[in-house]
């Protein structure tokens, strides 16, 4: 079976006051459909950079990223935008919910922007809020929700267009340990019941230990951990 995401010899070099700063220097990875991967490493090791490249929010300096067998960066900008909207779900440390809208409306937003079928989108948004344990909070605004509840809304929003890959950058970083564990349980349950594939960037060794697969970024390189 071919990987869902295939990364080969990925490098990223930034300009730092006129001098090259190599953050990634030859990263390779195969992610199969249904994989749930924790990506760990020290602050500044390039974890977020790697996630942004996989999500085509930035372009690599060298190397190849293929999704479902097709080279991502051989696509036009319009094709990449379509790819991000339909195949990738993003969850960030800050949930970026719109304060004037309810939880349900926030989850619905990507579908409305994408001009999908309104009735189907509303049904899926409702189902996802139930899946993340917030069916009875769907009409609450973000200010009426706890931090953990807001992050669960953000996860539901990331999945409303049924992407095949979820990219989560420190999804529990702003939460206390207990609440972070609750959010992790949501991700694990969605993986079990819906088969979502995900790369979860985290600084928490405890959280990473709960995921089935772990890799560590060190010195610009990526390695599996037992």
N, C-alpha and C positions, 0 to 999 in steps of 0.2 A: 504494500500500500504506500502510495506517495505521501509525503508530508503535506499538511495544510500550509505550513509556513516553512520555507527553506532559506536559510541565511548562510552565505558563503563569503569568507574573507572580508568581512565588513570593517571598514575603517572610517573614522571621522576626524578631520583635522580642522581646528579653528585658528584664526589669526589672533594672536595675543600680543598687542603692541608691536606688530610687525614681525613677530616670531611665531613659527608654527607650534600649535599645542595639539598633540595627538591624544585624543580621548579614547578612541577605540582603535585597535591596531591589528585587526585580523580575527574578528569574531565569527564563529560558525555555529549554527543551531538548526536542528530539525524539530519541528513541533507538529505532532500528529493531531488529527481531529479528536477532540475530547480530552486532550492533555490539559492539565492544570499545573502550571509551572511558577514557582517562586524564584524571583531574581533578586539576589542579595549582594551586598558589597558596601564598602565604606562610602561616606558622603564624598561626592566628587569623582566617584569611580566610573561614571558614565552610564549609570542605570537608566536615568530618564532620557538621556541622549539615545540610547539603544531603543527604548520604547517609542520615542518620537520618529525614529527612522523606520521602525516596523509599521508604524501607523501612517507613514508618508507625510508627516508634519514637517519633516526635514529630509534633505537628500544626502546620501553618503558621499564621502570623498573617494571611496573605492569599494568594490565588492558588489555583491548581487543579493537582492531579496526577491524571492519568488513566492507568490500566493497561488495555491492550487495549480502549480506548475508554470505560471506565467510571470515573467520578470516584471516587477512593479514599475520600475523606473524607465521602462521602455514605453510606458503609456503617456498620453498627452495630459496636460493639466486638467482638462475637462474630465478625462477618464479617471484620473486620480481622485478628483473631487467626488465623482460618482462612487468610486471604490470605497472611500472613507465613509460616505453616507450609508452605504448598503452592507458592507462586509465587516466594518470595524465598529466596535462600541468602545468609547473612552470613558474611564472613571478617573478623576483626579483627586488629590488630597483635599482641595476645596471643592465642594459639590456644585457651586455655581447655579443654584436654583434661583428661579425668578420669584422674588418675594411677593409680588402682587397676585400670583397664581396659586391654585391649590396643588396638592401633590399629584392628583390625577392630571391636571392640566400641564404640569411640568413634565410628566412622563410622556404625555401626548405630543409635546412640542416638536420633536424631530419628525414625527409622522405628518404633522400639519405643514411644517416647512417643506417637507418632501412631497406634499400634495398626494399622499396616499389615500386609500379609501377611509373616510372618516369613521364609519360604523365599525369596520374591522379594526382600525387602529384603537378606537375607544375600548373595544372588547379586549384586545391584547393588553392595553395599558392596565385595565382593571384586573386581568388575570395575573399580570406581573406584580402588581401591588399586593395581590393576595399571596403570590408566591414568596414575596419578601416579608410577609407578615404584617402588611399595612392596609388590609382591606377596609378596616374600620376607621382609618385615618385619611382616606383618599380625598376628602373634601377640606382637610386642614391645610392652611398655608405654612410655609417653612418656619415662620416665627413661632408656630404652635407645635412644632416637632422638636424632638431632641436631636443632638448631633448625629447619633447613630441612626435615627429614623431618617434624617435628611440624607445620609449617605446611602441608605437603602433605596430611597427614592431615586437618587442619582444612578444607582445600579439598574433599577427598573427602566429608567429613561435610556440608559445606554443599550438596553436590550430590546427596545420597543420595535425597532425595524428588523429584528431577527438577524443580527450580524453573526458571522461564523467565528469571529475572534473578538474577545474582550481584552483590552489593554488597560490595566489598572495601575496607576502611579501613586504609591503610598496611600491606598484607600482608607487605611486606619490611622494615618499619621497624626491627625488632629483629634483622635479619640482616646479616651482612657482605655486601660487594658481590657476591662470587662466588656465595654461597648465594642472595642475592636474585635474581640472574640465573637460577638454576636454578628458583626458584619462578615467575618470570615465564615461563620456557619452558613450564612446566606449564600456565599459563593460556592461553598462545598455542596450545599443542597441543590443549587442550580446546575452544578456540574453533574451530580448524580441523576437528577430527574430530567434535565433538558439537554445534557451532553455538551454544555458550552465549553469552548476551548478558551483558555485565558493565560496571559502572562501577568503576574502580579509582582510589581516592584515593591520591595519593603526593606526597611532597615531593621525590622523586628525578627530576630532569630527564632523567637517563640512562634510567631505566626508562620514563618517559613517552614518550620518543622512539622506543621500540620498539613502542608500541601504534599501531594504524592511525588512531586519532582522538584528538585532544587538545583539551581546553578548559581555560581558566584562570579562576579566581575572583579578581576584584580589585575592591575597593571595593563589595562586595556584589553585583556583576554578573558574568555569565558570558559568555565570548566564545570562539569557535573560534580555534585556532591553526593556522597553515599547517604 
